[in-house]
Amino acid sequence: MKSKLSILVLLILISSSSFSQEKSKRELRKEQKEKEKVEKEKQTEALIEAKSFMFIAKRAFPTGARSIDLTGNNYFVKFESNLIESVLPFFGRAFAGAGFGNDNGMRFKGEPKPFKINKGKKNYEIEAVVEDNNDTYNLTLTVSFQGSASLIITSNNRSSISYQGQLEPIKME
């Protein structure tokens, strides 16, 4: 009887030690995720403070239509303090300036006037206006502290369109 009791106590000790090891593995994974989150927040903050970053579009949301997957295509908006360059597709209604076969999408380049950055409790909001020869574009970029972002572009000659994507450092060409 005594040996059965000692074996039972030994089994209980072994199983409890394995549970405590499993818990520490979970804690390590949780700590690693928290470190990655803090690092991503620091990177996003540095990009926005420098006013030099790229919005990489992953999905387009045309007004009154289904969303469109843009993954794998090289669609972006490059934000710099003195220049914004957009290479995005456009899906929606054009009121003027985009005749049949003449639509280049939301492609424009110009100096932002103004370029405002507001930091909220949960995200950054960036507003800019870019004028080119054909149109005026109002850009509103909302960026989470982890770097995911949504961009809304309104213009005088087209219906508004929004995009979802990610903030990244500018890639050197």
C-alpha positions, 0 to 999 in steps of 0.5 A: 500500500505504501509503495502504491501511495509513493508511486501516486505521489511521484506521478502527481509531481511529474505531471505538475512539473510538466504543466509548469514547463508548458506554462512557461513556454506559453509565457515566453511566446506571449513575451515574444509577441509583446516585444514584436508589438512594441518594436512595430509600434516604434518603427511605425512612429519613427516612419510617421515622425520622419514623414517618409514612408510608403502605404502598400495597398492590399485591398481596394474598396470602390464606392458601391462595389465589392472589394478587390484584392490587390495583393501581389501587385505593386500598388503604393503611395509614397509619402514624403514631406515635400512629395506624394506619389500615388500608383494605385488602380481606380475602380469606380465612376469617373465624372471627367478626365478619364475617357474610354481607354484613357484611365491611368488609375489613381496615378499622380505626383505632387507637393502636399499642401497641407501635410497634417499628422494627428496622433490619436489614442489608437491611431495616427491620422494623416491628411494631405491635398495634392494638385496636379494638372488634371485634378485635386486629390484629398488623401486621408490615411489612418494608421494603427500603431502596429502599421496597418492602414486605410487610405481614402482618396477623394477627387474632383473628377472621380468617386471616392475610393478607399484602400487597406494596406500596410505602412512600410519604409520607402524602398530604395530603387 
